[in-house]
């Protein structure tokens, strides 16, 4: 082998250096792809006419792709829900219902994050919203800064996994899988993580009551909002209504994910109107934020398309497969290597970058794996996609570049230091790794629900 045969390796090294340069990700990814295309021309490994294939792939992969229409609709829905007041009502009723439970306030935050994850997948908005609402209350109640910040950060990022998830829509498109099947498969892994958080909070509150003291029951809260029944209706009915509109229509076969995303956006508008918070200013702000986020995602999509096309044309796919086979690890060893690689990348990169750049590279490798009776046939692709989804939730929490941590620090009280936040997320990242291990050991957690409902 000549050194030019290792151009794909140099591409990844150049990409890593470029991402740390501070230049926008889309420019780095696309620029590296085009640069190595010209380098490949010099070594007769790439032809100039192949550059014309890149716009065609971008057009067919993103512009004409009707599945990806769901992305801006889900972003609009999540951004609008942030302004609707639904989360505030939900936190109040959960706080009332769980006051007497050890760690009840932290459990309320976890349950709110789980429920809101099924209605919005905008992680930045969820972290900021939950920090502003819950963190001051938890600190006043005597909760330790670590437990309070860790609970909020972990719960707010469940939206990346629990459907409707933007990440699952993108993954389904990249791997040519059914969005509905991925949505179904992600439900139990998401609930598993939420359950692990709840168990940890209860155990910690019993072992060390000082970090999560019980909040004295205040009957004025109930009196101010009327009866508990009315509070339950106000807190639970709106998000459940929206979940039924979006997920129910998909799972029942009444609507495609794209159509359901549009219905969800309309439902979010209705909830905002119902709560008396809809103004032209709110609508304009939501539309502008949706456009900015969508522009970022699809610009990265364009750059990643150029990168992956040149990478494959230079033989990167064959090089990776040959390298992994040379390790002699077997299917299980290769799976562990891939999961470890994605976990480490999560320390430095965002889930969108990892998904769009790494997933197309790893997918051909996974197609060659054989796990015997543990996972069979096409289920391997769905299982792997959901393992990656669970794994990528950690990318929001792992320092030094955990985006959820920076979102939280930006709106947290001055008394909360970044060291408190870093210390607080360590147990929850460990729980996420445990959840990933459980889904690896028991694939039915991810595959049972789709197989039952779609038989």
C-alpha positions in Angstrom: 0.0 0.0 0.0 1.2 3.5 -0.9 0.7 6.4 1.5 -2.0 7.9 -0.8 -4.1 4.8 -0.1 -4.5 6.3 3.4 -6.0 9.6 2.2 -9.3 8.7 4.0 -7.3 8.5 7.3 -5.9 12.0 6.6 -9.4 13.2 5.9 -10.5 12.3 9.4 -7.4 13.9 10.9 -8.0 17.0 8.9 -11.7 17.0 10.0 -10.7 16.7 13.7 -8.3 19.6 13.5 -10.8 21.7 11.5 -13.6 21.1 14.0 -11.4 22.5 16.8 -10.5 25.6 14.8 -13.7 27.4 15.7 -14.8 27.6 12.0 -18.5 26.7 11.5 -18.9 22.9 11.3 -20.7 22.9 7.9 -17.8 24.8 6.3 -15.2 22.5 7.9 -16.9 19.3 6.9 -17.8 20.4 3.3 -14.4 22.1 2.8 -12.4 19.1 3.9 -14.4 16.9 1.6 -13.8 19.2 -1.4 -10.1 19.7 -0.5 -9.5 16.0 -0.5 -11.4 15.6 -3.7 -8.8 17.8 -5.4 -6.0 15.9 -3.6 -7.5 12.7 -4.8 -7.5 14.1 -8.4 -3.7 14.7 -8.1 -3.2 11.0 -7.3 -5.8 9.8 -10.0 -8.1 8.5 -7.2 -10.8 11.0 -7.9 -12.0 12.6 -11.1 -13.3 16.2 -11.6 -16.6 15.1 -13.0 -17.4 13.3 -9.7 -17.8 16.8 -8.1 -21.0 17.1 -10.1 -22.4 14.1 -8.2 -22.3 16.0 -4.9 -25.0 18.5 -5.7 -27.2 15.7 -7.1 -26.8 13.8 -3.9 -27.5 16.9 -1.8 -30.7 17.5 -3.9 -31.9 13.9 -3.7 -30.8 13.3 -0.1 -32.0 16.5 1.5 -33.9 18.9 -0.8 -36.3 16.3 -2.4 -36.4 14.1 0.7 -40.0 14.3 2.1 -39.0 12.5 5.3 -36.8 15.4 6.3 -39.7 17.8 6.1 -40.6 16.4 9.5 -37.4 18.0 11.0 -38.5 21.7 10.7 -42.0 20.8 11.8 -40.8 19.1 15.0 -38.4 22.0 15.6 -41.3 24.4 15.3 -43.4 22.3 17.6 -40.8 22.1 20.3 -40.0 25.8 20.1 -43.7 26.8 20.2 -44.2 24.5 23.2 -41.4 26.3 25.1 -43.6 29.4 24.9 -46.9 27.7 25.7 -46.6 27.3 29.5 -47.3 23.5 29.3 -44.1 22.6 31.1 -44.7 25.0 34.0 -48.2 23.5 34.6 -46.8 20.0 34.4 -44.0 20.7 37.0 -46.5 22.2 39.4 -48.8 19.2 39.5 -45.9 16.7 39.7 -44.4 18.7 42.5 -47.8 18.6 44.4 -48.2 14.8 43.8 -44.7 13.8 44.9 -44.0 16.1 47.8 -44.0 13.3 50.4 -41.7 11.0 48.3 -38.0 11.0 49.1 -36.4 13.1 46.4 -39.8 14.0 45.2 -38.8 17.3 43.6 -36.0 15.7 41.6 -38.4 12.9 40.6 -40.9 15.6 39.5 -38.2 17.1 37.3 -37.3 13.7 35.8 -40.9 12.9 35.0 -41.5 16.3 33.5 -38.4 15.8 31.3 -39.7 12.4 30.2 -43.1 13.7 29.4 -41.8 16.8 27.6 -39.4 14.7 25.7 -42.4 13.1 24.0 -43.5 16.5 22.8 -40.3 18.3 22.0 -36.8 17.3 20.9 -35.2 20.7 21.1 -32.5 20.0 23.7 -31.2 23.5 24.1 -34.7 24.9 24.7 -35.6 22.1 27.1 -32.4 22.5 29.2 -32.9 26.3 29.5 -36.6 26.0 30.2 -36.2 23.3 32.9 -33.2 25.1 34.5 -35.1 28.4 34.8 -38.2 26.7 36.2 -36.7 24.0 38.5 -33.2 24.8 39.5 -34.0 27.8 41.8 -36.8 25.8 43.4 -34.5 22.8 44.1 -31.8 24.9 45.5 -34.2 26.7 47.8 -35.5 23.3 49.0 -32.0 22.4 50.1 -31.0 20.0 47.2 -27.3 19.6 46.6 -26.1 21.6 43.5 -24.8 18.4 42.0 -28.0 16.4 42.2 -30.1 19.3 41.1 -28.0 20.2 38.0 -27.4 16.5 37.1 -31.1 15.7 37.3 -32.2 18.6 35.1 -29.4 18.1 32.5 -30.1 14.4 32.2 -33.9 14.7 32.1 -33.9 17.6 29.6 -31.8 15.6 27.1 -34.2 12.6 27.0 -35.8 14.4 24.1 -33.0 13.3 21.8 -34.0 9.7 22.3 -37.7 9.5 23.2 -39.8 10.1 20.0 -40.6 12.3 18.2 -36.9 12.8 17.9 -35.1 14.9 15.3 -32.1 12.6 15.6 -34.1 9.5 14.8 -35.6 11.1 11.7 -32.1 11.9 10.4 -30.8 8.4 11.3 -33.7 6.7 9.6 -33.0 8.6 6.4 -29.2 7.9 6.5 -29.7 4.2 7.1 -32.8 3.8 4.9 -34.9 2.6 7.9 -38.5 3.2 8.8 -39.0 6.3 11.0 -42.0 4.7 12.6 -40.1 1.6 13.5 -37.3 3.6 15.0 -39.8 5.7 17.0 -41.4 2.6 18.4 -38.0 1.0 19.2 -36.8 4.1 21.1 -39.7 4.3 23.5 -38.5 1.5 25.9 -34.8 2.6 25.9 -35.9 6.1 26.7 -38.2 5.0 29.5 -35.4 2.7 30.7 -33.1 5.7 31.2 -35.8 7.7 32.9 -36.5 4.7 35.2 -32.8 4.4 36.1 -32.7 8.1 37.0 -35.7 7.7 39.2 -34.3 4.7 41.0 -31.0 6.5 41.5 -32.8 9.6 43.0 -34.9 7.5 45.4 -31.9 5.4 46.6 -29.7 8.5 47.0 -32.5 10.4 48.9 -32.9 7.5 51.3 -29.1 6.9 51.8 -28.2 10.6 52.0 -31.4 12.6 52.9 -29.3 15.8 53.2 -28.8 16.0 49.4 -32.5 15.7 48.6 -34.5 16.8 51.6 -38.3 16.3 51.7 -40.3 19.5 51.0 -42.8 20.4 53.6 -46.3 20.1 52.2 -47.9 23.5 51.5 -51.6 23.4 51.2 -51.7 26.9 49.8 -50.4 25.6 46.5 -53.4 23.4 46.1 -55.7 26.1 47.2 -54.3 28.6 44.8 -54.9 26.3 41.8 -58.1 24.7 42.9 -58.5 21.0 43.4 -55.9 18.4 42.6 -58.2 17.0 39.9 -58.3 20.3 38.1 -54.5 20.6 38.4 -54.0 17.1 37.0 -56.3 17.9 34.1 -54.4 21.1 33.4 -51.0 19.6 33.8 -51.4 16.3 32.0 -54.1 16.7 29.4 -52.3 19.2 27.1 -49.0 17.2 26.7 -50.9 13.9 26.4 -53.2 15.4 23.8 -50.2 16.5 21.8 -48.5 13.1 22.2 -51.7 11.4 20.9 -51.8 13.7 17.9 -48.2 13.1 16.9 -47.2 9.6 18.1 -50.7 8.1 18.1 -51.3 9.0 14.5 -48.0 7.5 13.4 -48.3 4.3 15.4 -52.0 3.8 14.3 -51.0 4.2 10.7 -53.2 7.3 10.2 -50.3 9.6 9.2 -46.7 9.4 8.1 -44.1 10.9 10.4 -44.0 14.0 8.1 -47.7 14.5 8.3 -47.7 13.9 12.1 -45.0 16.5 12.5 -47.2 19.0 10.8 -50.1 18.1 13.0 -47.9 18.4 16.0 -46.9 21.9 15.0 -50.5 22.9 14.6 -51.3 21.3 18.0 -48.5 23.3 19.7 -50.1 26.5 18.2 -53.5 25.5 19.7 -52.0 24.8 23.1 -50.2 28.2 23.1 -53.5 29.9 22.1 -55.4 27.9 24.8 -52.9 29.1 27.5 -53.3 32.7 26.4 -49.7 33.1 25.4 -50.0 33.5 21.6 -49.1 36.8 20.1 -47.7 37.9 16.8 -44.3 38.5 18.5 -44.3 34.9 19.8 -45.1 33.5 16.4 -42.4 35.6 14.7 -39.8 34.6 17.3 -40.7 30.9 17.0 -40.5 31.0 13.2 -37.2 32.8 13.2 -35.6 30.4 15.7 -37.0 27.4 13.7 -35.5 28.8 10.5 -32.1 29.4 12.2 -31.9 25.8 13.7 -33.1 24.2 10.4 -30.5 26.2 8.4 -27.8 25.0 10.7 -28.9 21.3 10.5 -29.3 21.3 6.7 -26.1 23.2 6.0 -24.3 20.5 8.0 -26.2 17.9 6.0 -24.9 19.4 2.8 -21.3 19.5 4.1 -21.5 15.9 5.4 -22.9 14.7 2.1 -19.8 16.1 0.3 -17.5 14.7 2.9 -19.0 11.2 2.9 -19.1 11.0 -1.0 -15.4 11.9 -1.3 -14.5 9.6 1.6 -16.1 6.6 -0.1 -14.7 7.5 -3.5 -11.2 7.5 -2.0 -11.8 4.0 -0.6 -12.4 5.0 3.0 -15.2 2.5 3.5 -13.0 -0.4 2.3 -10.1 0.8 4.4 -12.2 0.9 7.6 -13.7 -2.6 6.9 -10.2 -4.0 6.2 -8.8 -2.3 9.3 -11.6 -3.7 11.6 -11.3 -7.2 10.1 -7.5 -7.1 10.7 -8.2 -6.5 14.4 -9.7 -9.9 14.6 -12.2 -8.9 17.4 -15.2 -10.6 16.0 -18.7 -9.1 15.8 -19.0 -8.4 19.5 -15.6 -6.8 19.7 -16.3 -4.6 16.7 -19.6 -3.5 18.2 -17.8 -2.5 21.4 -15.1 -0.6 19.5 -17.8 1.3 17.5 -19.8 2.1 20.7 -16.6 3.2 22.5 -15.6 5.4 19.5 -19.0 7.1 19.4 -18.9 7.7 23.2 -15.5 9.3 23.0 -16.5 11.4 20.0 -19.4 12.7 22.2 -16.9 14.4 24.5 -15.9 16.7 21.7 -18.7 16.9 19.0 -22.4 17.4 18.8 -24.8 14.6 18.0 -25.7 16.1 14.6 -22.0 16.1 13.5 -21.5 12.5 14.8 -24.7 11.3 13.2 -24.1 12.8 9.7 -20.4 12.1 9.5 -19.8 8.8 11.4 -23.0 6.9 10.9 -22.7 6.5 7.0 -19.1 5.3 7.6 -20.1 2.7 10.3 -23.2 1.4 8.6 -21.4 -0.8 6.0 -19.3 -2.3 8.8 -22.4 -3.1 10.9 -24.0 -4.8 7.8 -21.2 -7.4 7.9 -21.6 -8.3 11.6 -23.2 -11.6 12.8 -24.5 -11.9 16.3 -26.1 -15.4 15.9 -29.4 -15.8 17.6 -28.9 -12.6 19.7 -30.1 -10.4 16.9 -31.0 -11.6 13.5 -31.3 -10.1 10.0 -32.5 -6.6 9.4 -33.1 -6.2 13.2 -29.4 -5.6 13.4 -29.7 -2.3 11.6 -32.5 -1.1 13.9 -30.7 -2.3 17.0 -27.5 -0.6 16.0 -29.3 2.7 15.2 -31.0 2.6 18.6 -27.7 1.8 20.4 -26.2 4.8 18.7 -29.2 6.9 19.8 -28.8 5.9 23.4 -25.0 6.4 23.2 -25.4 9.9 21.7 -27.5 11.2 24.6 -24.2 11.2 26.5 -22.8 13.7 24.0 -24.9 16.5 25.6 -23.5 15.8 29.1 -19.9 14.8 28.7 -17.3 17.5 29.3 -15.5 19.5 28.0 -18.0 20.3 25.2 -21.3 19.0 26.6 -23.8 21.5 25.2 -26.4 20.9 27.8 -23.9 21.9 30.5 -23.2 25.2 28.8 -26.9 25.9 28.2 -27.4 25.3 31.9 -24.5 27.4 33.1 -25.7 30.3 31.0 -29.0 30.6 32.9 -28.2 29.1 36.3 -27.8 31.3 39.4 -24.3 32.6 40.0 -23.9 30.4 43.0 -23.8 27.3 40.7 -20.3 26.9 39.4 -19.4 24.9 36.3 -17.6 22.4 38.6 -20.9 21.7 40.4 -22.5 20.9 37.0 -19.6 18.7 35.9 -19.7 16.8 39.2 -23.5 16.4 39.0 -23.7 14.8 35.6 -21.1 12.0 36.4 -23.7 9.6 38.0 -26.2 10.2 35.2 -23.6 9.6 32.5 -22.8 6.3 34.3 -26.5 5.5 34.3 -26.7 6.2 30.6 -23.8 3.8 30.0 -25.6 1.2 32.1 -28.7 1.7 30.0 -26.7 1.2 26.8 -25.2 -2.0 28.2 -28.7 -3.3 29.1 -29.9 -2.6 25.5 -26.9 -4.4 24.1 -27.4 -7.4 26.5 -31.2 -7.5 25.9 -32.0 -6.3 22.4 -35.7 -7.0 23.1 -35.8 -3.7 25.0 -35.5 -1.9 21.6 -36.9 -4.5 19.3 -39.9 -6.0 21.1 -42.4 -3.2 20.7 -42.0 -2.7 16.9 -42.2 -6.5 16.4 -45.4 -6.8 18.4 -47.2 -3.7 17.0 -46.2 -4.3 13.4 -46.8 -8.0 13.1 
